[in-house]
């Protein structure tokens, strides 16, 4: 049988099949994200902050809680690069170890709010009916209460509140917004053809929810998780500044700001509050930029 001389050969594995082909979804997502230079820079800065906190013992040899009365309120210099506080503790060590605490609060609190919010939103969105009505009315009640006021009340009545209490309180206050997002996604997805096909094939509600609906709703959930980390860091800083968050001597960016909130430190010892304030500002701004870029990169309407 004769073969046409100019017949096109089949594409090799890994080749694009046309000028509009983008490859795998992961590669197309990374390509869209990489085109946002501000987001790439924000991700790099955030990675450096996390590495600095993680590698704190390699960066400084000072114990963040060790006091030295010989160097009280000493300014930045060769011995102490960021100076010392009113108890003679090294500010660089407290900044790095405090970053561990603040980042841990943000990540764990966001994880707790994601778990609770996904469970509540998925149940309400998929089953509807009375489950939807009960859960969403409860969400409305929680949202109607000022979050910071509720956090202050809970943190003040819990005896011996520590890091774990702060994480739990922030996480359990932040889940309603996640639940609303997941519910809206499930309401739109549950009537799609692939869900009807799964029901016709005999798949149960649990399999449809977690194997089919949740993966298709992950884009807004990922963005919400990123923004939730930034909100949790700011909330922890606010609580610690008010004396209701992470307690001394454990360092965190929030209680470092609280320790330097008197007029003398603000006027004379800038190194006791400027680095911690800049760390909170830089970390949250980078996370917000990252979340905004993730939203744009994961938006299917922007795919070619």
Secondary structure, DSSP 8 states (H G I E B T S, - for coil): ----TT------TTS-SSTT---SHHHHHHHHHHT-HHHHHHHHHHHHHHHHHHTHHHH--S-TT---GGGTT--S-SSSTT-B-TT--BHHHHHHHHHHHHHHHHHHHHHHHHHHHHHHHHHHHHH-HHHHHHHHHHHHHHHHS-HHHHHHHHHHHSTT--HHHHHHHHHHHHHHHHHHHHHHHHHHHTTSHHHHHHHHTT--HHHIIIIIIHHHTHHHHHHHHHHHHHHHHHHHHHHHHTTSSS-TTS--HHHHHHHT-SHHHHHH-GGGTHHHHHHHHHHHHHHHHHHHHHHHHH-GGG--
